Amino acid sequence: MNPYMNKEEVVQTFLSQIAVHLDENHEFSPEDLEKIAHGFIMAAMPKIVKLERDLCIDFVRSLNTQVADALQAKRGNL
């Protein structure tokens, strides 16, 4: 299972890319596939960023809880 996008998000992203960016003939050229891939990346990006931020805070917490608390206060809830 993809930790960044659930099945519904994948389907919605795919459909939005077809509706907005792809040619009407829906023959998937390399350019079309690149547009679809970019759409998936951008749709998943907020979850990727949050997961990376959370992992960073957890790692810092293992070294210094005060620094981790300050980092979380500054960056953890974005």
BAVOKOL-366290 format. One record per residue: residue number from 1; residue in one letter; x, y, z of N, C-alpha, C, O in turn. Coordinates in Angstrom, 1 decimal, always signed. Atoms other than C-alpha are relative to their C-alpha. Layout:
N
+-----+------+--------+---------+--------+---------+----------+--------+--------+---------+--------+--------+---------+--------+
! pos ! code ! n_east ! n_north !   n_up ! ca_east ! ca_north !  ca_up ! c_east ! c_north !   c_up ! o_east ! o_north !   o_up !
+-----+------+--------+---------+--------+---------+----------+--------+--------+---------+--------+--------+---------+--------+
! NUM !    A !      X !       Y !      Z !       X !        Y !      Z !      X !       Y !      Z !      X !       Y !      Z !
...
+-----+------+--------+---------+--------+---------+----------+--------+--------+---------+--------+--------+---------+--------+
This chain:
78
+-----+------+--------+---------+--------+---------+----------+--------+--------+---------+--------+--------+---------+--------+
! pos ! code ! n_east ! n_north !   n_up ! ca_east ! ca_north !  ca_up ! c_east ! c_north !   c_up ! o_east ! o_north !   o_up !
+-----+------+--------+---------+--------+---------+----------+--------+--------+---------+--------+--------+---------+--------+
!   1 !    M !   +0.8 !    -1.2 !   +0.0 !    +0.0 !     +0.0 !   +0.0 !   +0.9 !    +1.2 !   +0.0 !   +1.9 !    +1.3 !   +0.7 !
!   2 !    N !   -0.7 !    -1.2 !   +0.1 !    +1.2 !     +3.4 !   -0.9 !   -0.2 !    +0.9 !   +1.3 !   -1.4 !    +1.2 !   +1.6 !
!   3 !    P !   +0.2 !    -0.8 !   -1.2 !    +1.8 !     +5.4 !   +2.4 !   -0.4 !    +1.5 !   -0.2 !   -0.8 !    +2.2 !   +0.7 !
!   4 !    Y !   +0.2 !    -1.4 !   +0.2 !    +1.4 !     +8.7 !   +0.7 !   -1.4 !    +0.3 !   -0.7 !   -1.9 !    +1.4 !   -0.5 !
!   5 !    M !   +1.3 !    -0.2 !   +0.7 !    -1.8 !     +8.3 !   -1.4 !   -0.8 !    -1.2 !   +0.1 !   -0.3 !    -2.3 !   -0.1 !
!   6 !    N !   +0.9 !    +1.1 !   +0.0 !    -4.8 !     +6.1 !   -0.9 !   -0.5 !    -0.3 !   -1.4 !   -0.3 !    +0.6 !   -2.3 !
!   7 !    K !   +0.5 !    +0.4 !   +1.3 !    -6.6 !     +4.4 !   -3.8 !   -0.8 !    +1.1 !   -0.6 !   -0.7 !    +1.4 !   -1.8 !
!   8 !    E !   +0.9 !    -1.1 !   +0.5 !    -9.2 !     +7.2 !   -4.1 !   +0.9 !    +1.2 !   -0.4 !   +0.6 !    +1.8 !   -1.5 !
!   9 !    E !   -0.8 !    -1.1 !   +0.4 !    -6.5 !     +9.9 !   -4.2 !   +0.8 !    -0.3 !   -1.3 !   +1.0 !    +0.6 !   -2.1 !
!  10 !    V !   -0.7 !    +0.3 !   +1.2 !    -4.6 !     +8.0 !   -6.9 !   -1.0 !    +0.1 !   -1.2 !   -0.6 !    +0.7 !   -2.2 !
!  11 !    V !   +1.0 !    -0.1 !   +1.1 !    -7.8 !     +7.7 !   -9.0 !   -0.3 !    +1.4 !   -0.3 !   -0.4 !    +1.8 !   -1.5 !
!  12 !    Q !   +0.4 !    -1.4 !   +0.2 !    -8.7 !    +11.3 !   -8.5 !   +1.1 !    +0.8 !   -0.7 !   +0.9 !    +1.6 !   -1.6 !
!  13 !    T !   -1.1 !    -0.7 !   +0.6 !    -5.2 !    +12.5 !   -9.4 !   +0.1 !    -0.4 !   -1.5 !   +0.3 !    +0.4 !   -2.3 !
!  14 !    F !   +0.0 !    +0.5 !   +1.4 !    -5.2 !    +10.3 !  -12.5 !   -1.1 !    +0.7 !   -0.9 !   -0.8 !    +1.2 !   -1.9 !
!  15 !    L !   +1.1 !    -0.5 !   +0.7 !    -8.6 !    +11.5 !  -13.6 !   +0.2 !    +1.5 !   -0.2 !   -0.2 !    +2.1 !   -1.3 !
!  16 !    S !   -0.2 !    -1.5 !   +0.2 !    -7.7 !    +15.2 !  -13.0 !   +1.1 !    +0.3 !   -1.0 !   +1.0 !    +1.3 !   -1.7 !
!  17 !    Q !   -1.0 !    -0.2 !   +1.0 !    -4.6 !    +14.8 !  -15.1 !   -0.5 !    -0.2 !   -1.4 !   -0.1 !    +0.5 !   -2.3 !
!  18 !    I !   +0.6 !    +0.2 !   +1.3 !    -6.6 !    +13.4 !  -18.0 !   -0.8 !    +1.1 !   -0.4 !   -0.8 !    +1.6 !   -1.5 !
!  19 !    A !   +0.9 !    -1.0 !   +0.3 !    -9.2 !    +16.0 !  -17.7 !   +0.6 !    +1.4 !   -0.3 !   +0.1 !    +2.1 !   -1.1 !
!  20 !    V !   -0.6 !    -1.4 !   +0.1 !    -6.9 !    +19.0 !  -17.5 !   +1.2 !    +0.0 !   -0.9 !   +1.4 !    +1.0 !   -1.7 !
!  21 !    H !   -1.2 !    -0.1 !   +0.7 !    -3.6 !    +18.1 !  -19.1 !   +0.3 !    -0.8 !   -1.3 !   +1.1 !    -0.4 !   -2.1 !
!  22 !    L !   -0.4 !    +0.9 !   +1.1 !    -3.7 !    +15.3 !  -21.6 !   -0.9 !    +0.3 !   -1.3 !   -1.9 !    +0.9 !   -1.2 !
!  23 !    D !   +0.7 !    -0.2 !   +1.3 !    -4.7 !    +15.4 !  -25.3 !   -1.3 !    -0.9 !   +0.0 !   -1.4 !    -1.8 !   +0.8 !
!  24 !    E !   +1.3 !    +0.7 !   +0.1 !    -8.2 !    +14.2 !  -26.2 !   +0.1 !    -1.4 !   -0.4 !   -0.7 !    -2.3 !   +0.0 !
!  25 !    N !   -0.1 !    +1.4 !   +0.5 !    -7.0 !    +11.0 !  -27.9 !   +0.4 !    -1.0 !   +1.0 !   +0.3 !    -2.2 !   +0.8 !
!  26 !    H !   -0.4 !    +0.9 !   -1.1 !    -5.6 !     +9.6 !  -24.6 !   +1.0 !    -1.0 !   -0.4 !   +1.0 !    -2.1 !   +0.2 !
!  27 !    E !   -1.1 !    +0.9 !   +0.4 !    -2.8 !     +7.9 !  -26.4 !   +1.2 !    +0.5 !   +0.9 !   +1.6 !    +1.6 !   +0.8 !
!  28 !    F !   -0.9 !    -0.4 !   -1.0 !    -0.2 !     +7.9 !  -23.6 !   +1.4 !    +0.1 !   -0.6 !   +2.2 !    -0.8 !   -0.6 !
!  29 !    S !   -1.4 !    -0.3 !   +0.5 !    +2.9 !     +9.5 !  -25.1 !   +0.9 !    +0.1 !   +1.2 !   +0.4 !    +0.3 !   +2.3 !
!  30 !    P !   -0.9 !    -0.3 !   -1.1 !    +6.0 !     +9.9 !  -23.0 !   -0.3 !    +1.3 !   +0.7 !   -0.1 !    +1.4 !   +2.0 !
!  31 !    E !   +0.4 !    -1.3 !   -0.6 !    +5.0 !    +13.5 !  -22.4 !   -1.2 !    -0.1 !   +0.9 !   -1.3 !    +0.5 !   +2.0 !
!  32 !    D !   +1.2 !    +0.2 !   -0.8 !    +1.6 !    +12.4 !  -21.2 !   +0.3 !    -0.7 !   +1.3 !   -0.2 !    -0.4 !   +2.4 !
!  33 !    L !   -0.4 !    +0.7 !   -1.2 !    +3.1 !     +9.9 !  -18.8 !   +0.8 !    +0.8 !   +0.9 !   +0.6 !    +0.7 !   +2.2 !
!  34 !    E !   -0.7 !    -0.9 !   -0.9 !    +5.4 !    +12.5 !  -17.5 !   -0.9 !    +1.0 !   +0.7 !   -0.7 !    +1.3 !   +1.9 !
!  35 !    K !   +1.0 !    -0.9 !   -0.6 !    +2.5 !    +14.8 !  -16.9 !   -0.8 !    -0.7 !   +1.1 !   -1.0 !    -0.2 !   +2.2 !
!  36 !    I !   +0.7 !    +0.8 !   -1.0 !    +0.6 !    +12.0 !  -15.0 !   +0.9 !    -0.2 !   +1.2 !   +0.5 !    +0.0 !   +2.3 !
!  37 !    A !   -0.9 !    +0.2 !   -1.2 !    +3.7 !    +11.2 !  -12.9 !   +0.2 !    +1.3 !   +0.8 !   +0.2 !    +1.2 !   +2.0 !
!  38 !    H !   -0.2 !    -1.3 !   -0.7 !    +4.2 !    +14.9 !  -12.1 !   -1.2 !    +0.2 !   +0.9 !   -1.1 !    +0.7 !   +2.0 !
!  39 !    G !   +1.3 !    -0.2 !   -0.8 !    +0.5 !    +15.0 !  -11.0 !   +0.0 !    -0.8 !   +1.3 !   -0.4 !    -0.3 !   +2.3 !
!  40 !    F !   -0.1 !    +0.8 !   -1.1 !    +1.0 !    +12.1 !   -8.7 !   +1.0 !    +0.5 !   +1.0 !   +0.8 !    +0.5 !   +2.3 !
!  41 !    I !   -1.0 !    -0.5 !   -0.9 !    +4.2 !    +13.5 !   -7.2 !   -0.5 !    +1.2 !   +0.7 !   -0.4 !    +1.3 !   +1.9 !
!  42 !    M !   +0.5 !    -1.2 !   -0.7 !    +2.6 !    +16.8 !   -6.5 !   -1.2 !    -0.3 !   +0.9 !   -1.3 !    +0.4 !   +2.0 !
!  43 !    A !   +1.1 !    +0.4 !   -0.9 !    -0.5 !    +15.2 !   -5.0 !   +0.5 !    -0.6 !   +1.3 !   -0.1 !    -0.4 !   +2.3 !
!  44 !    A !   -0.5 !    +0.7 !   -1.1 !    +1.6 !    +13.1 !   -2.7 !   +1.0 !    +0.9 !   +0.8 !   +1.3 !    +0.6 !   +2.0 !
!  45 !    M !   -1.0 !    -0.8 !   -0.6 !    +4.1 !    +15.9 !   -1.9 !   -0.3 !    +0.4 !   +1.5 !   +0.6 !    +0.3 !   +2.3 !
!  46 !    P !   +0.2 !    -0.5 !   -1.4 !    +2.4 !    +17.3 !   +1.3 !   +0.2 !    -1.2 !   +1.0 !   +0.7 !    -0.9 !   +2.1 !
!  47 !    K !   -0.2 !    +1.1 !   -0.9 !    +2.3 !    +13.8 !   +2.9 !   +1.5 !    -0.4 !   +0.1 !   +1.9 !    -0.8 !   +1.1 !
!  48 !    I !   -1.4 !    +0.3 !   +0.0 !    +5.9 !    +13.1 !   +1.9 !   +0.8 !    +1.0 !   +0.8 !   +1.6 !    +0.6 !   +1.7 !
!  49 !    V !   -0.7 !    -1.0 !   -0.8 !    +7.1 !    +16.4 !   +3.4 !   -0.3 !    -0.2 !   +1.5 !   +0.6 !    -0.1 !   +2.3 !
!  50 !    K !   +0.4 !    +0.2 !   -1.4 !    +5.1 !    +15.8 !   +6.6 !   +0.7 !    -1.3 !   +0.6 !   +1.3 !    -1.2 !   +1.7 !
!  51 !    L !   -0.7 !    +1.2 !   -0.5 !    +6.5 !    +12.2 !   +6.9 !   +1.5 !    +0.3 !   +0.3 !   +2.0 !    -0.1 !   +1.3 !
!  52 !    E !   -1.5 !    -0.3 !   -0.2 !   +10.1 !    +13.4 !   +6.4 !   +0.2 !    +1.0 !   +1.2 !   +1.2 !    +0.8 !   +1.9 !
!  53 !    R !   -0.1 !    -1.0 !   -1.2 !    +9.6 !    +16.3 !   +8.9 !   -0.2 !    -0.8 !   +1.3 !   +0.6 !    -0.6 !   +2.2 !
!  54 !    D !   +0.2 !    +0.7 !   -1.2 !    +8.2 !    +13.9 !  +11.5 !   +1.2 !    -1.0 !   +0.3 !   +1.6 !    -1.1 !   +1.4 !
!  55 !    L !   -1.2 !    +0.9 !   -0.2 !   +11.1 !    +11.4 !  +10.9 !   +1.2 !    +0.8 !   +0.5 !   +1.9 !    +0.3 !   +1.4 !
!  56 !    C !   -1.1 !    -0.8 !   -0.4 !   +13.6 !    +14.2 !  +11.3 !   -0.2 !    +0.4 !   +1.5 !   +0.8 !    +0.4 !   +2.2 !
!  57 !    I !   +0.2 !    -0.4 !   -1.3 !   +12.0 !    +15.4 !  +14.5 !   +0.2 !    -1.2 !   +1.0 !   +0.8 !    -1.0 !   +2.1 !
!  58 !    D !   -0.2 !    +1.2 !   -0.8 !   +12.0 !    +11.8 !  +15.9 !   +1.5 !    -0.3 !   +0.1 !   +1.9 !    -0.6 !   +1.2 !
!  59 !    F !   -1.5 !    +0.2 !   -0.1 !   +15.7 !    +11.5 !  +15.1 !   +0.6 !    +1.0 !   +0.9 !   +1.4 !    +0.6 !   +1.7 !
!  60 !    V !   -0.6 !    -1.1 !   -0.9 !   +16.6 !    +14.8 !  +16.7 !   -0.4 !    -0.3 !   +1.4 !   +0.4 !    -0.1 !   +2.3 !
!  61 !    R !   +0.4 !    +0.3 !   -1.4 !   +14.5 !    +13.8 !  +19.7 !   +0.8 !    -1.1 !   +0.6 !   +1.1 !    -1.1 !   +1.8 !
!  62 !    S !   -0.8 !    +1.0 !   -0.6 !   +16.6 !    +10.7 !  +20.1 !   +1.4 !    +0.5 !   +0.4 !   +2.1 !    -0.2 !   +1.2 !
!  63 !    L !   -1.3 !    -0.5 !   -0.4 !   +19.7 !    +12.9 !  +20.4 !   -0.2 !    +1.1 !   +1.0 !   +0.7 !    +1.2 !   +1.9 !
!  64 !    N !   +0.2 !    -1.2 !   -0.9 !   +18.3 !    +16.0 !  +22.2 !   -1.5 !    +0.4 !   +0.1 !   -2.0 !    +0.9 !   -0.9 !
!  65 !    T !   +1.4 !    -0.3 !   +0.0 !   +14.7 !    +16.4 !  +23.4 !   -0.3 !    +1.4 !   +0.0 !   -1.4 !    +1.8 !   -0.6 !
!  66 !    Q !   +0.3 !    -1.4 !   +0.0 !   +14.9 !    +20.1 !  +23.9 !   +0.1 !    +0.6 !   -1.4 !   -0.7 !    +1.4 !   -1.8 !
!  67 !    V !   -0.1 !    -0.4 !   +1.4 !   +16.1 !    +20.7 !  +20.4 !   -1.1 !    -0.5 !   -0.8 !   -1.7 !    +0.2 !   -1.7 !
!  68 !    A !   +1.1 !    +0.5 !   +0.7 !   +13.5 !    +18.4 !  +19.1 !   -1.3 !    +0.7 !   +0.3 !   -2.2 !    +0.9 !   -0.6 !
!  69 !    D !   +1.3 !    -0.8 !   -0.4 !   +10.7 !    +20.2 !  +21.0 !   +0.0 !    +1.3 !   -0.7 !   -1.0 !    +1.8 !   -1.2 !
!  70 !    A !   -0.1 !    -1.3 !   +0.6 !   +12.0 !    +23.5 !  +19.6 !   -0.3 !    -0.1 !   -1.5 !   -0.9 !    +0.7 !   -2.1 !
!  71 !    L !   +0.2 !    +0.2 !   +1.4 !   +12.1 !    +22.1 !  +16.1 !   -1.4 !    -0.3 !   -0.4 !   -2.0 !    +0.1 !   -1.3 !
!  72 !    Q !   +1.4 !    +0.4 !   +0.2 !    +8.6 !    +20.6 !  +16.4 !   -0.8 !    +1.3 !   +0.1 !   -1.8 !    +1.4 !   -0.6 !
!  73 !    A !   +0.8 !    -1.2 !   -0.2 !    +7.3 !    +23.9 !  +17.7 !   +0.1 !    +0.9 !   -1.2 !   -0.8 !    +1.6 !   -1.6 !
!  74 !    K !   -0.2 !    -0.9 !   +1.2 !    +8.8 !    +25.7 !  +14.7 !   -0.5 !    -0.6 !   -1.3 !   -1.0 !    +0.1 !   -2.1 !
!  75 !    R !   +0.2 !    +0.6 !   +1.3 !    +8.3 !    +23.2 !  +11.9 !   -1.0 !    -1.2 !   +0.0 !   -1.5 !    -1.6 !   -1.0 !
!  76 !    G !   +0.8 !    +1.2 !   +0.0 !    +6.2 !    +20.3 !  +13.1 !   -1.4 !    +0.0 !   -0.4 !   -2.0 !    -1.0 !   -0.8 !
!  77 !    N !   +1.5 !    -0.1 !   +0.2 !    +2.7 !    +21.6 !  +12.6 !   -0.3 !    +0.7 !   -1.3 !   -1.4 !    +1.1 !   -1.5 !
!  78 !    L !   +0.2 !    -0.7 !   +1.2 !    +3.1 !    +23.0 !   +9.1 !   -0.8 !    -0.9 !   -1.0 !   -1.1 !    -0.5 !   -2.1 !
+-----+------+--------+---------+--------+---------+----------+--------+--------+---------+--------+--------+---------+--------+
